[in-house]
Amino acid sequence: MSDLALITGGAVRVGAATSRALAEAGYTVVIHARRHLAAAEALAAELGGHALGADLADRAALEDLMDAVAGLPGRLAVLVNNAAVFERAAPEAVSADVFDSHLEINLRAPFRLAQRAHGLMQPAGHIVNILDISALRPYPGYAHYSAAKAGLLALTTGLAAAWAPAIRVNAVSPGPVLAPEGAADPSGFNTRTAQSPQGRAPGAAAVAAAVRFLVEGPHGITGEVIHVDAGRRSVW
């Protein structure tokens, strides 16, 4: 019976790449989805894992999700907090509902999932939070999103200190990785990523590889952030 790895938002894009990487590492993946449940089910069938649907903004649904994970055969060993909401708005136009939704999905849900995972991971486990380089330098029009991701950065280091040595808590901080979902014209994205030192976007597989490294890597690594941004931070 293999250990379980729960990946929130694990059906598409970076989440799907992470699900594949952890399945290749030998984990039974538990792929969470909300809008993309059919894709989660198809990917879980391919990888020999499980698919679970939940709206992470619904606190009762989040608890039900973790209850379902607890009922699966195997022990939860890995939690990847990947699910996020990313909605552009000028700061003066951000409504209370939009601000609250970004905090709920991008910060409160990862914290509550981590709390529940703490009780399921004994004697040891690993939590990886997916951040964003905008946590350090907010993108124009995304101050509310960046604030939530900055909170997740603080949460990463705080939980790492609190739960060591049993549970390691680290983060991966991507730069622009893939063109926005549904973008009709990716030329603006391609122009921006071409200006990075590597001259291209790192891609979802690079982020997934960083997650796998942290999960499998040296046990002396906790409270750390790996930036997967094609060198973008170095030219800010």
MOQUI-V718633 format. One line per field, one symbol per residue. ss: DSSP state (H for helix, E for strand, L for the rest). psi: psi as a letter, one per 20 degrees, with the letter a starting at -180 (. if undefined). Layout:
BEGIN
ss=???
psi=???
END
This chain:
BEGIN
ss=LLLEEEELLLLLHHHHHHHHHHHHLLLEEEEEELLLHHHHHHHHHHHLLEEEELLLLLHHHHHHHHHHHHLLLLLEEEEEELLLLLLLLLHHHLLHHHHHHHHHHHHHHHHHHHHHHHHHLLLLEEEEEELLHHHLLLLLLLHHHHHHHHHHHHHHHHHHHHHLLLEEEEEEEELLLLLLLLLLLLHHHHHHHHLLLLLLLLLHHHHHHHHHHHHHLLLLLLLLEEEELLLHHHHL
psi=orqqopoqkjhrchgghgggghghijqoqooqrfhlhghggghghhikbqppqqoiiohhhghhghggghiqprpohpponhqqqnpppqhiiorhggghhghggiggghghggghhhiiipiqappppobqiihhnpqpjkhgghgghhhhghhghghghhjqigpporqpnqapgqqqpjphojhgghgghiiqhijrqhqhhhghhhghghgiapiioqjrpppnjkjghij.
END
